[in-house]
Amino acid sequence: MRGRSVLAPLLIAAGLWGCASPATAVAGAVAFPRPTGYVSDFAHLLDPASHAALEQRLAQYDRATGNQIAIAIFPDLGGAPIDDVAARLEEAWKVGRRGRDNGLLLVIGLNERQVRIEVGYGLEGKVADSDAGSIIRNVIRPAFQAGRYAEGLDGAITQLTGLIGGGPTGAAGAPSGGAGPPVRPASRGTGLLPLILFLAFVGLTVAVSRTQTRRCPRCRAVLQPGDRSDARVVGARAVRIWVCPRCGYQEKEFVSAGPGWAGPFWAGGGSGWGTGGFGGGGFGGFGGGASGGGGASGSW
């Protein structure tokens, strides 16, 4: 009973955070787009032939080894750190096999000129953070700086598959030999309390701040939130519009950046990310893997 009495207000506060979240107010359900395949080029960076070649290579590697490598190319990250984008994208897409977590995710933010290699739990023993960083510096960066994006990605895949090797094979997923993947923690329950405390603090802070009156700088009238149809999506950032009912003054509020960022926003075709190929080709998704935050980030 004591534990319940302590957690109850924290869970309520966390609920307030979810209710007060600008993401909910502006975009309704916030979600990443579905993967279009092993290579999801939302920025239309690759030419069709290069895209198809990379897609075929990664599909064949998955069929041959059971390991999954995915590439996600975004036109911009909306001001969010690429580490956060990659971690949340892995949570959404679940690259790798369930229980084996043998997935790798390459995330590219074109406008920010940033790249991240996110390594699944089951491959952390084969692709160290230093390995991922070296691939970014020595393979991806030189090629990207020269505008040879497909070459950089192909070279990175060569290096990564060389480090991983065969890995799990067949339907049963038996290892092909060598040391097994690092053991995942059996339970993360003890780590929930700090997270709940953090969410409670942030939630209460946001809830209080949102109760403060927003006034028009011209006539001092209370600003009213615009209709949902007034919402804008700029790159990966959602924008809320506040309107003065007295003089018509309008004010924009960017709401997707910061520690509560929950991934890029796509709303009713208004996004600058484009919709070509979303869900196209009937791609069935990945296998339910997870990442522990291993990998490396860099720029070019």
C-alpha positions as CSV (number, residue, x, y, z in Angstrom):
1,M,0.0,0.0,0.0
2,R,2.8,2.3,0.8
3,G,4.4,1.8,-2.6
4,R,1.0,2.5,-4.3
5,S,0.6,5.7,-2.3
6,V,4.0,7.0,-3.4
7,L,3.5,6.1,-7.1
8,A,-0.1,7.3,-7.4
9,P,0.7,11.1,-7.5
10,L,3.6,10.5,-9.8
11,L,1.6,8.5,-12.3
12,I,-1.1,11.2,-12.1
13,A,1.6,13.8,-12.9
14,A,2.9,11.7,-15.7
15,G,-0.7,11.6,-17.1
16,L,-0.9,15.3,-16.9
17,W,2.3,15.5,-18.9
18,G,0.7,13.4,-21.6
19,C,-2.5,15.5,-21.6
20,A,-0.6,18.7,-21.7
21,S,1.8,17.7,-24.3
22,P,1.9,20.1,-27.3
23,A,2.3,17.1,-29.5
24,T,-1.1,15.8,-28.6
25,A,-2.7,19.3,-29.0
26,V,-1.3,19.9,-32.4
27,A,-0.9,16.7,-34.2
28,G,-3.2,14.2,-32.4
29,A,-1.3,10.9,-32.7
30,V,2.4,11.6,-33.1
31,A,4.2,8.9,-35.0
32,F,7.1,8.2,-37.3
33,P,6.2,7.2,-40.9
34,R,6.2,3.5,-41.6
35,P,9.4,2.2,-43.1
36,T,9.1,1.8,-46.9
37,G,11.7,-1.0,-46.9
38,Y,15.2,-1.6,-45.6
39,V,16.0,1.8,-47.1
40,S,13.5,4.5,-46.3
41,D,14.6,7.6,-48.2
42,F,12.1,10.3,-47.1
43,A,14.4,13.0,-48.4
44,H,14.5,11.5,-51.9
45,L,18.3,11.7,-51.7
46,L,19.2,8.5,-53.6
47,D,18.6,7.9,-57.3
48,P,16.2,4.9,-58.0
49,A,19.0,2.6,-59.1
50,S,21.1,3.2,-56.0
51,H,18.1,2.9,-53.8
52,A,17.1,-0.4,-55.4
53,A,20.6,-1.8,-55.1
54,L,20.9,-1.0,-51.4
55,E,17.4,-2.3,-50.7
56,Q,18.2,-5.6,-52.5
57,R,21.5,-6.0,-50.7
58,L,20.0,-5.5,-47.2
59,A,17.0,-7.8,-48.0
60,Q,19.4,-10.6,-49.1
61,Y,21.5,-10.1,-46.0
62,D,18.5,-10.4,-43.8
63,R,17.4,-13.6,-45.5
64,A,20.8,-15.1,-45.4
65,T,21.7,-14.3,-41.8
66,G,18.6,-13.1,-39.9
67,N,20.4,-9.8,-39.1
68,Q,18.5,-6.7,-40.1
69,I,20.1,-3.4,-41.2
70,A,17.8,-0.4,-41.9
71,I,18.6,3.0,-43.3
72,A,16.4,6.1,-42.7
73,I,17.1,9.3,-44.5
74,F,15.2,12.4,-43.3
75,P,15.4,15.9,-44.9
76,D,15.8,17.4,-41.5
77,L,15.5,16.5,-37.8
78,G,13.5,19.6,-36.7
79,G,16.1,20.7,-34.1
80,A,16.1,17.4,-32.2
81,P,19.4,15.6,-31.4
82,I,20.1,12.8,-33.8
83,D,20.7,10.4,-30.9
84,D,17.2,10.9,-29.7
85,V,15.7,10.6,-33.2
86,A,17.5,7.3,-33.7
87,A,16.6,5.9,-30.3
88,R,12.9,6.7,-30.8
89,L,12.9,5.5,-34.4
90,E,14.3,2.2,-33.3
91,E,11.6,2.0,-30.6
92,A,9.0,2.6,-33.4
93,W,10.4,0.4,-36.1
94,K,12.0,-2.3,-34.0
95,V,14.8,-3.3,-36.4
96,G,16.1,-6.8,-35.6
97,R,14.5,-10.0,-34.4
98,R,12.5,-10.1,-31.2
99,G,14.5,-11.6,-28.4
100,R,17.8,-11.4,-30.4
101,D,17.8,-7.7,-31.0
102,N,20.2,-8.2,-33.9
103,G,19.4,-5.0,-35.8
104,L,21.3,-1.9,-36.9
105,L,19.8,1.4,-37.8
106,L,21.5,4.2,-39.9
107,V,19.8,7.5,-39.5
108,I,20.7,10.5,-41.7
109,G,19.6,14.1,-41.1
110,L,20.3,15.8,-44.4
111,N,19.8,19.4,-43.5
112,E,21.8,19.0,-40.3
113,R,24.5,16.9,-42.1
114,Q,24.4,14.4,-39.3
115,V,24.4,10.6,-39.2
116,R,23.9,8.0,-36.5
117,I,24.5,4.3,-36.3
118,E,22.2,2.8,-33.7
119,V,23.3,-0.7,-32.6
120,G,20.8,-3.3,-31.2
121,Y,21.4,-5.1,-27.9
122,G,22.4,-8.3,-29.6
123,L,25.1,-6.8,-31.8
124,E,26.8,-4.6,-29.2
125,G,29.4,-7.3,-28.7
126,K,30.3,-7.2,-32.4
127,V,29.9,-3.6,-33.3
128,A,31.5,-1.5,-30.6
129,D,30.8,2.2,-30.3
130,S,34.3,2.9,-31.5
131,D,33.7,0.7,-34.5
132,A,30.6,2.7,-35.4
133,G,32.4,6.0,-34.9
134,S,35.3,4.8,-37.2
135,I,32.9,3.9,-40.0
136,I,31.3,7.3,-39.8
137,R,34.6,9.1,-39.9
138,N,36.5,7.0,-42.4
139,V,33.7,5.7,-44.7
140,I,30.6,7.8,-44.6
141,R,32.0,11.2,-44.0
142,P,34.5,11.3,-47.0
143,A,31.9,10.0,-49.4
144,F,29.1,12.3,-48.2
145,Q,31.4,15.3,-48.3
146,A,32.0,14.5,-52.0
147,G,28.2,14.0,-52.6
148,R,28.6,10.3,-53.1
149,Y,25.8,9.2,-50.7
150,A,25.1,5.8,-52.1
151,E,28.8,5.0,-52.1
152,G,29.1,6.0,-48.5
153,L,26.1,3.9,-47.4
154,D,27.3,0.9,-49.4
155,G,30.7,1.2,-47.9
156,A,29.2,1.4,-44.4
157,I,27.1,-1.7,-45.0
158,T,30.2,-3.6,-46.1
159,Q,32.1,-2.6,-42.9
160,L,29.1,-3.4,-40.7
161,T,28.4,-6.8,-42.2
162,G,32.0,-7.6,-42.0
163,L,32.0,-6.9,-38.2
164,I,28.7,-8.8,-37.6
165,G,29.5,-11.8,-39.7
166,G,26.9,-14.5,-40.2
167,G,25.1,-14.1,-36.9
168,P,21.9,-16.0,-36.4
169,T,20.9,-18.4,-39.3
170,G,17.7,-20.2,-40.2
171,A,14.3,-19.9,-38.7
172,A,15.6,-21.1,-35.3
173,G,18.2,-18.4,-35.2
174,A,21.0,-20.5,-34.0
175,P,24.4,-18.6,-33.7
176,S,26.9,-19.4,-36.4
177,G,29.7,-19.6,-33.9
178,G,31.9,-17.4,-31.7
179,A,30.9,-15.4,-28.7
180,G,27.2,-14.8,-28.2
181,P,25.6,-11.4,-27.9
182,P,25.8,-9.6,-24.6
183,V,23.1,-10.6,-22.1
184,R,20.3,-8.1,-21.8
185,P,19.3,-7.1,-18.3
186,A,16.6,-9.5,-17.1
187,S,14.5,-6.6,-15.6
188,R,14.6,-2.9,-15.8
189,G,11.9,-2.4,-13.1
190,T,14.4,-0.7,-10.7
191,G,15.1,1.9,-13.3
192,L,11.5,3.0,-13.7
193,L,11.3,5.2,-10.6
194,P,13.8,7.8,-11.7
195,L,12.0,8.0,-15.1
196,I,8.6,8.4,-13.4
197,L,10.1,11.1,-11.1
198,F,11.5,12.9,-14.1
199,L,8.2,12.7,-16.1
200,A,6.3,13.9,-13.0
201,F,8.6,16.9,-12.6
202,V,8.5,17.8,-16.3
203,G,4.7,17.2,-16.5
204,L,3.9,19.4,-13.5
205,T,6.2,22.1,-14.9
206,V,4.5,22.0,-18.3
207,A,1.1,21.9,-16.8
208,V,1.8,25.0,-14.6
209,S,3.4,26.9,-17.5
210,R,0.4,26.2,-19.7
211,T,-2.0,27.7,-17.2
212,Q,-0.2,31.0,-17.5
213,T,-2.1,33.5,-19.6
214,R,-0.7,34.3,-23.0
215,R,-1.5,37.9,-24.0
216,C,-1.4,39.9,-27.2
217,P,1.6,42.2,-27.3
218,R,-0.5,44.8,-29.1
219,C,-3.7,45.1,-27.2
220,R,-3.1,42.9,-24.2
221,A,-6.1,40.7,-24.9
222,V,-5.9,37.0,-24.0
223,L,-4.6,35.0,-27.0
224,Q,-6.7,32.0,-28.1
225,P,-5.3,28.8,-29.7
226,G,-6.1,28.6,-33.4
227,D,-8.2,25.9,-34.9
228,R,-6.4,22.6,-35.5
229,S,-6.7,23.4,-39.2
230,D,-4.4,26.4,-38.5
231,A,-1.6,24.1,-37.4
232,R,1.5,24.1,-39.5
233,V,4.3,21.5,-40.0
234,V,7.7,22.9,-40.9
235,G,10.2,20.2,-41.6
236,A,9.9,18.0,-38.5
237,R,8.6,20.8,-36.2
238,A,5.0,21.2,-35.4
239,V,3.8,24.8,-35.0
240,R,0.8,26.0,-33.0
241,I,-0.9,29.2,-34.0
242,W,-2.2,31.6,-31.3
243,V,-4.8,34.3,-32.4
244,C,-5.9,37.5,-30.7
245,P,-9.7,37.7,-30.9
246,R,-9.6,41.5,-30.6
247,C,-7.0,42.8,-33.1
248,G,-6.2,39.6,-35.2
249,Y,-2.6,39.3,-34.1
250,Q,-1.1,35.8,-34.7
251,E,1.8,34.2,-32.9
252,K,3.6,30.9,-33.8
253,E,4.8,28.5,-31.2
254,F,7.2,25.7,-32.1
255,V,6.3,22.7,-29.9
256,S,8.3,19.6,-31.1
257,A,11.8,20.4,-29.9
258,G,13.2,19.8,-26.4
259,P,13.5,16.8,-24.1
260,G,9.8,15.9,-24.6
261,W,10.4,15.5,-28.3
262,A,8.5,12.4,-29.5
263,G,9.6,12.1,-33.2
264,P,8.8,14.1,-36.3
265,F,5.2,15.2,-37.0
266,W,3.2,14.3,-40.1
267,A,-0.2,15.9,-40.3
268,G,-2.7,15.6,-43.2
269,G,-0.3,16.0,-46.1
270,G,1.0,19.3,-44.8
271,S,4.5,18.0,-44.0
272,G,7.5,19.0,-46.0
273,W,8.8,15.4,-45.8
274,G,6.8,14.2,-48.7
275,T,4.6,11.1,-48.8
276,G,6.0,9.3,-51.8
277,G,6.2,5.6,-51.1
278,F,5.0,5.6,-47.5
279,G,3.9,2.0,-47.0
280,G,4.5,1.4,-50.7
281,G,5.5,-2.0,-51.9
282,G,3.7,-3.8,-49.1
283,F,6.8,-3.8,-46.8
284,G,5.8,-5.8,-43.7
285,G,8.1,-4.1,-41.2
286,F,10.9,-5.5,-39.1
287,G,11.1,-8.2,-36.5
288,G,10.6,-6.6,-33.1
289,G,14.2,-5.8,-32.1
290,A,15.4,-3.3,-29.5
291,S,18.4,-1.1,-28.9
292,G,20.3,-0.3,-25.7
293,G,21.7,3.1,-27.0
294,G,24.9,1.7,-28.4
295,G,26.5,3.2,-31.5
296,A,27.9,6.5,-32.6
297,S,27.0,9.8,-34.2
298,G,28.9,12.1,-36.5
299,S,28.6,14.8,-39.1
300,W,30.0,15.5,-42.6
